[in-house]
Amino acid sequence: MATLLPRTLLALCLLLTACQKEKTPPAKNTRAERIQLLLNQGNEQRRNFANTDALAIYQQALALCGKSKDAHLWSDIAKQIAFTHQSLGDPESAVALYREILAQNNKHFGKTSPESADTADNLAHLLWLRGDYVAVETLLRRMVALNESAFRRKHYPEAGIGRCAHQLTSSLTSLGTFLEQSKPLKEVEPLIRRALKVEIGYHAKTKKMDASLYDAMDKYHSTLVKMGDTAEQAQEKIDAMMHSVAKR
C-alpha cells in the first residue's frame, strides 16, 4: 500500500491537470494570423491547380482587410484574386479588379508609385491579351506622361531619382514595345532613345551601372538594327550618346 499511494496521487494530479487544460479555451488567432493562414491555404490550392477553391479562400482573406488600413496587403491579395480570375478564364473579372486596384494604389501610394506602376503594367497586359489596343495605348501613354512629370520635378542626385528614372524608362519601353506591333519603327525609335537617355543621364550623375542601363542599351540597339543599321552602326550611335552625356 505504501508504494501504491504515491502512484495513485500522481495519477489523480495528472487527471486534474488534463481536465484543467481541456477547460482552457484555445487562444484566438489575430486578424493578421488569420489572413496569413488563408493566404497559405489559397497558395496551396493554387499550386494544386484547384483555382476555384483558391479564389474562394483569397476572397475570404480580402474580406478581412481594409482598403485604407491594410493598403499594401489589400492590394497584394486583390492581385492574387485577379490572377486567379485570369487562370480560370475570366479576364473580364480580372480587368475590373485591376482597375479597382489601380484606383486604390493611386489614392494611397500616388499615381507614380511603384505599386501603381506594377498594377498598370498588369492591367495593360490583360487589355493587350483581350485585344483592347486603344485602352492599352491610352493607359501606357498616361503612365509615360505621369512618370515624365515626376522625373522632371526631380534633380540629380536627389534621393529617389533612381526610382523615378527607372520607372520612366520602364513606361517608355512598355509603350514602345506595344507600338512596335502596329506602328512604323520611326515612331517607336524616339521613345526607346528617350528611355536610354534617361538611364545614361542617371548613370552620368550617380556613376551607378545597373541592369536598367544595360537593358535600355540592348533595347535601343535592337531597335536600330530592326530599322536597318548594322550591329556596329547601332553600337556607334549608343557610344556617341554615352560620350555626349559624359562631357556635360
C-alpha positions as a Python dict, from the first residue, in 0.01 Angstrom:
ca = {
    (1, 'M'): (0, 0, 0),
    (2, 'A'): (285, 236, 78),
    (3, 'T'): (413, 212, -275),
    (4, 'L'): (72, 234, -437),
    (5, 'L'): (-41, 557, -266),
    (6, 'P'): (210, 795, -433),
    (7, 'R'): (128, 647, -771),
    (8, 'T'): (-243, 698, -707),
    (9, 'L'): (-188, 1059, -608),
    (10, 'L'): (27, 1116, -915),
    (11, 'A'): (-243, 973, -1140),
    (12, 'L'): (-505, 1198, -978),
    (13, 'C'): (-283, 1503, -1026),
    (14, 'L'): (-231, 1421, -1390),
    (15, 'L'): (-604, 1371, -1440),
    (16, 'L'): (-685, 1705, -1276),
    (17, 'T'): (-424, 1881, -1489),
    (18, 'A'): (-569, 1730, -1807),
    (19, 'C'): (-918, 1842, -1709),
    (20, 'Q'): (-797, 2196, -1646),
    (21, 'K'): (-628, 2207, -1984),
    (22, 'E'): (-948, 2095, -2154),
    (23, 'K'): (-1138, 2378, -1983),
    (24, 'T'): (-885, 2639, -2103),
    (25, 'P'): (-1015, 2785, -2431),
    (26, 'P'): (-767, 2784, -2721),
    (27, 'A'): (-603, 3116, -2796),
    (28, 'K'): (-771, 3301, -3081),
    (29, 'N'): (-560, 3388, -3383),
    (30, 'T'): (-512, 3756, -3453),
    (31, 'R'): (-661, 3905, -3768),
    (32, 'A'): (-317, 3916, -3930),
    (33, 'E'): (-262, 3550, -3847),
    (34, 'R'): (-600, 3453, -3991),
    (35, 'I'): (-522, 3642, -4311),
    (36, 'Q'): (-181, 3475, -4343),
    (37, 'L'): (-336, 3134, -4277),
    (38, 'L'): (-590, 3191, -4554),
    (39, 'L'): (-320, 3309, -4791),
    (40, 'N'): (-116, 2996, -4724),
    (41, 'Q'): (-422, 2782, -4788),
    (42, 'G'): (-505, 2970, -5107),
    (43, 'N'): (-149, 2937, -5236),
    (44, 'E'): (-155, 2565, -5163),
    (45, 'Q'): (-480, 2522, -5355),
    (46, 'R'): (-340, 2712, -5650),
    (47, 'R'): (-25, 2502, -5652),
    (48, 'N'): (-259, 2203, -5678),
    (49, 'F'): (-441, 2374, -5969),
    (50, 'A'): (-758, 2399, -5759),
    (51, 'N'): (-811, 2758, -5871),
    (52, 'T'): (-1182, 2772, -5784),
    (53, 'D'): (-1106, 2677, -5423),
    (54, 'A'): (-810, 2914, -5416),
    (55, 'L'): (-1031, 3200, -5536),
    (56, 'A'): (-1284, 3145, -5257),
    (57, 'I'): (-1008, 3137, -4995),
    (58, 'Y'): (-837, 3451, -5128),
    (59, 'Q'): (-1171, 3631, -5121),
    (60, 'Q'): (-1212, 3539, -4754),
    (61, 'A'): (-867, 3685, -4685),
    (62, 'L'): (-952, 4003, -4874),
    (63, 'A'): (-1272, 4045, -4674),
    (64, 'L'): (-1061, 4066, -4358),
    (65, 'C'): (-853, 4355, -4499),
    (66, 'G'): (-934, 4722, -4501),
    (67, 'K'): (-858, 4912, -4821),
    (68, 'S'): (-711, 5201, -4624),
    (69, 'K'): (-586, 5033, -4308),
    (70, 'D'): (-414, 4747, -4489),
    (71, 'A'): (-349, 4919, -4822),
    (72, 'H'): (-41, 4716, -4921),
    (73, 'L'): (-184, 4384, -4807),
    (74, 'W'): (-523, 4455, -4965),
    (75, 'S'): (-350, 4532, -5296),
    (76, 'D'): (-137, 4216, -5284),
    (77, 'I'): (-433, 3988, -5210),
    (78, 'A'): (-651, 4156, -5469),
    (79, 'K'): (-380, 4094, -5730),
    (80, 'Q'): (-378, 3726, -5633),
    (81, 'I'): (-754, 3719, -5692),
    (82, 'A'): (-720, 3895, -6028),
    (83, 'F'): (-452, 3648, -6136),
    (84, 'T'): (-674, 3358, -6028),
    (85, 'H'): (-967, 3501, -6226),
    (86, 'Q'): (-737, 3506, -6527),
    (87, 'S'): (-631, 3145, -6465),
    (88, 'L'): (-998, 3047, -6454),
    (89, 'G'): (-1057, 3203, -6796),
    (90, 'D'): (-1240, 3509, -6664),
    (91, 'P'): (-1040, 3807, -6795),
    (92, 'E'): (-1334, 4046, -6753),
    (93, 'S'): (-1337, 4000, -6375),
    (94, 'A'): (-958, 4029, -6369),
    (95, 'V'): (-963, 4356, -6567),
    (96, 'A'): (-1235, 4503, -6345),
    (97, 'L'): (-1042, 4414, -6031),
    (98, 'Y'): (-713, 4551, -6166),
    (99, 'R'): (-889, 4880, -6240),
    (100, 'E'): (-1010, 4889, -5879),
    (101, 'I'): (-662, 4805, -5751),
    (102, 'L'): (-508, 5079, -5966),
    (103, 'A'): (-755, 5335, -5831),
    (104, 'Q'): (-668, 5231, -5474),
    (105, 'N'): (-293, 5237, -5544),
    (106, 'N'): (-321, 5584, -5695),
    (107, 'K'): (-515, 5703, -5390),
    (108, 'H'): (-292, 5558, -5119),
    (109, 'F'): (55, 5550, -5278),
    (110, 'G'): (43, 5804, -5562),
    (111, 'K'): (-1, 5775, -5937),
    (112, 'T'): (373, 5741, -5998),
    (113, 'S'): (437, 5494, -5715),
    (114, 'P'): (591, 5151, -5781),
    (115, 'E'): (264, 4995, -5667),
    (116, 'S'): (63, 5186, -5927),
    (117, 'A'): (320, 5120, -6198),
    (118, 'D'): (313, 4744, -6133),
    (119, 'T'): (-68, 4736, -6136),
    (120, 'A'): (-85, 4942, -6454),
    (121, 'D'): (155, 4701, -6625),
    (122, 'N'): (-60, 4405, -6523),
    (123, 'L'): (-375, 4580, -6644),
    (124, 'A'): (-213, 4676, -6974),
    (125, 'H'): (-101, 4316, -7029),
    (126, 'L'): (-455, 4187, -6975),
    (127, 'L'): (-607, 4452, -7201),
    (128, 'W'): (-349, 4361, -7464),
    (129, 'L'): (-440, 3993, -7445),
    (130, 'R'): (-807, 4086, -7470),
    (131, 'G'): (-739, 4285, -7786),
    (132, 'D'): (-841, 4623, -7640),
    (133, 'Y'): (-550, 4803, -7805),
    (134, 'V'): (-694, 5153, -7777),
    (135, 'A'): (-727, 5113, -7399),
    (136, 'V'): (-373, 4974, -7378),
    (137, 'E'): (-222, 5266, -7566),
    (138, 'T'): (-420, 5517, -7361),
    (139, 'L'): (-307, 5359, -7035),
    (140, 'L'): (58, 5333, -7138),
    (141, 'R'): (71, 5691, -7267),
    (142, 'R'): (-84, 5811, -6941),
    (143, 'M'): (184, 5627, -6744),
    (144, 'V'): (459, 5782, -6959),
    (145, 'A'): (314, 6129, -6902),
    (146, 'L'): (287, 6079, -6526),
    (147, 'N'): (638, 5937, -6495),
    (148, 'E'): (783, 6207, -6719),
    (149, 'S'): (624, 6472, -6499),
    (150, 'A'): (755, 6309, -6181),
    (151, 'F'): (1101, 6272, -6334),
    (152, 'R'): (1122, 6637, -6439),
    (153, 'R'): (1034, 6753, -6089),
    (154, 'K'): (1347, 6582, -5957),
    (155, 'H'): (1707, 6693, -5996),
    (156, 'Y'): (2015, 6471, -5970),
    (157, 'P'): (2136, 6336, -5736),
    (158, 'E'): (1832, 6366, -5504),
    (159, 'A'): (1720, 6059, -5314),
    (160, 'G'): (1453, 5879, -5509),
    (161, 'I'): (1564, 5995, -5852),
    (162, 'G'): (1677, 5644, -5939),
    (163, 'R'): (1325, 5515, -5889),
    (164, 'C'): (1184, 5799, -6099),
    (165, 'A'): (1436, 5735, -6375),
    (166, 'H'): (1379, 5360, -6387),
    (167, 'Q'): (1001, 5393, -6382),
    (168, 'L'): (1010, 5645, -6668),
    (169, 'T'): (1240, 5411, -6861),
    (170, 'S'): (1008, 5119, -6797),
    (171, 'S'): (696, 5306, -6910),
    (172, 'L'): (869, 5436, -7225),
    (173, 'T'): (990, 5087, -7311),
    (174, 'S'): (647, 4934, -7247),
    (175, 'L'): (482, 5188, -7476),
    (176, 'G'): (749, 5141, -7743),
    (177, 'T'): (719, 4763, -7729),
    (178, 'F'): (341, 4788, -7765),
    (179, 'L'): (358, 5031, -8056),
    (180, 'E'): (603, 4805, -8240),
    (181, 'Q'): (309, 4576, -8315),
    (182, 'S'): (120, 4834, -8520),
    (183, 'K'): (328, 5147, -8581),
    (184, 'P'): (632, 5217, -8801),
    (185, 'L'): (961, 5184, -8617),
    (186, 'K'): (1035, 5551, -8684),
    (187, 'E'): (755, 5632, -8437),
    (188, 'V'): (890, 5386, -8182),
    (189, 'E'): (1258, 5486, -8201),
    (190, 'P'): (1220, 5823, -8020),
    (191, 'L'): (1058, 5650, -7722),
    (192, 'I'): (1334, 5390, -7694),
    (193, 'R'): (1601, 5656, -7743),
    (194, 'R'): (1445, 5869, -7471),
    (195, 'A'): (1449, 5569, -7235),
    (196, 'L'): (1820, 5518, -7298),
    (197, 'K'): (1894, 5888, -7249),
    (198, 'V'): (1723, 5881, -6911),
    (199, 'E'): (1933, 5586, -6798),
    (200, 'I'): (2256, 5736, -6937),
    (201, 'G'): (2179, 6059, -6754),
    (202, 'Y'): (2117, 5872, -6431),
    (203, 'H'): (2447, 5687, -6473),
    (204, 'A'): (2638, 6007, -6550),
    (205, 'K'): (2512, 6179, -6236),
    (206, 'T'): (2533, 5889, -5994),
    (207, 'K'): (2807, 5672, -6152),
    (208, 'K'): (2583, 5370, -6097),
    (209, 'M'): (2587, 5093, -6357),
    (210, 'D'): (2284, 4870, -6319),
    (211, 'A'): (2061, 4638, -6518),
    (212, 'S'): (1828, 4920, -6624),
    (213, 'L'): (2106, 5088, -6822),
    (214, 'Y'): (2213, 4766, -6993),
    (215, 'D'): (1852, 4675, -7073),
    (216, 'A'): (1793, 5018, -7227),
    (217, 'M'): (2109, 4987, -7435),
    (218, 'D'): (2007, 4641, -7560),
    (219, 'K'): (1657, 4759, -7647),
    (220, 'Y'): (1781, 5062, -7841),
    (221, 'H'): (2046, 4856, -8016),
    (222, 'S'): (1780, 4604, -8122),
    (223, 'T'): (1552, 4882, -8246),
    (224, 'L'): (1825, 5040, -8457),
    (225, 'V'): (1914, 4703, -8612),
    (226, 'K'): (1547, 4645, -8698),
    (227, 'M'): (1547, 4983, -8870),
    (228, 'G'): (1839, 4883, -9092),
    (229, 'D'): (2157, 4965, -8902),
    (230, 'T'): (2432, 4709, -8874),
    (231, 'A'): (2522, 4596, -8523),
    (232, 'E'): (2839, 4808, -8543),
    (233, 'Q'): (2649, 5119, -8657),
    (234, 'A'): (2396, 5076, -8379),
    (235, 'Q'): (2672, 5045, -8119),
    (236, 'E'): (2849, 5354, -8254),
    (237, 'K'): (2530, 5558, -8204),
    (238, 'I'): (2495, 5431, -7848),
    (239, 'D'): (2861, 5509, -7774),
    (240, 'A'): (2810, 5859, -7912),
    (241, 'M'): (2515, 5910, -7677),
    (242, 'M'): (2724, 5793, -7382),
    (243, 'H'): (3012, 6026, -7470),
    (244, 'S'): (2778, 6321, -7527),
    (245, 'V'): (2628, 6293, -7180),
    (246, 'A'): (2966, 6227, -7018),
    (247, 'K'): (3101, 6560, -7149),
    (248, 'R'): (2825, 6765, -6983),
}
